[in-house]
Amino acid sequence: MGLILLEALAALLILVFIVWWTMFSGRDEGEPPDAQEPPSDREPPAGR
């Protein structure tokens, strides 16, 4: 019984590590800033 609990704990730790790795591995500074605003619908595109 103890071996089953140990394996379940190991699987849970691996799952938590995979989730943490996929959330934070690609970002140097954490979350990106919200400084960029979406383009306005009233302004024409720059190339025309």
Backbone hydrogen bonds in HBPLUS format (Angstrom, degrees):
<---DONOR---> <-ACCEPTOR-->    atom                        ^
c    i                          cat <-CA-CA->   ^        H-A-AA   ^      H-
h    n   atom  resd res      DA  || num        DHA   H-A  angle D-A-AA Bond
n    s   type  num  typ     dist DA aas  dist angle  dist       angle   num
A0005-LEU N   A0001-MET O   3.18 MM   4  6.51 159.9  2.22 150.7 155.6     1
A0006-LEU N   A0002-GLY O   2.95 MM   4  6.14 151.8  2.03 143.2 151.3     2
A0007-GLU N   A0003-LEU O   2.95 MM   4  6.16 154.0  2.01 145.4 152.0     3
A0008-ALA N   A0004-ILE O   2.94 MM   4  6.16 152.7  2.01 145.9 153.7     4
A0009-LEU N   A0005-LEU O   2.93 MM   4  6.12 154.4  2.00 145.1 151.8     5
A0010-ALA N   A0006-LEU O   2.97 MM   4  6.19 155.3  2.03 143.5 150.3     6
A0011-ALA N   A0007-GLU O   2.94 MM   4  6.15 157.5  1.99 146.4 152.2     7
A0012-LEU N   A0008-ALA O   2.98 MM   4  6.18 153.8  2.05 144.6 151.6     8
A0013-LEU N   A0009-LEU O   2.94 MM   4  6.19 158.1  1.99 149.7 155.4     9
A0014-ILE N   A0010-ALA O   2.97 MM   4  6.19 155.9  2.03 147.7 154.4    10
A0015-LEU N   A0011-ALA O   2.98 MM   4  6.17 156.4  2.04 144.8 151.2    11
A0016-VAL N   A0012-LEU O   2.96 MM   4  6.20 162.8  1.99 151.6 155.7    12
A0017-PHE N   A0013-LEU O   2.95 MM   4  6.11 156.7  2.01 145.3 151.9    13
A0018-ILE N   A0014-ILE O   2.95 MM   4  6.18 157.4  2.00 149.8 155.5    14
A0019-VAL N   A0015-LEU O   3.03 MM   4  6.28 163.1  2.06 152.7 156.8    15
A0020-TRP N   A0016-VAL O   2.95 MM   4  6.12 164.8  1.98 150.4 154.9    16
A0021-TRP N   A0017-PHE O   2.86 MM   4  5.98 161.0  1.90 150.0 155.6    17
A0022-THR N   A0018-ILE O   3.01 MM   4  6.18 161.3  2.04 149.9 154.0    18
A0023-MET N   A0019-VAL O   3.08 MM   4  6.21 143.3  2.22 144.4 154.1    19
A0024-PHE N   A0020-TRP O   3.13 MM   4  6.23 157.8  2.18 154.6 158.5    20
A0025-SER N   A0021-TRP O   3.04 MM   4  5.32 134.8  2.25 146.3 148.9    21
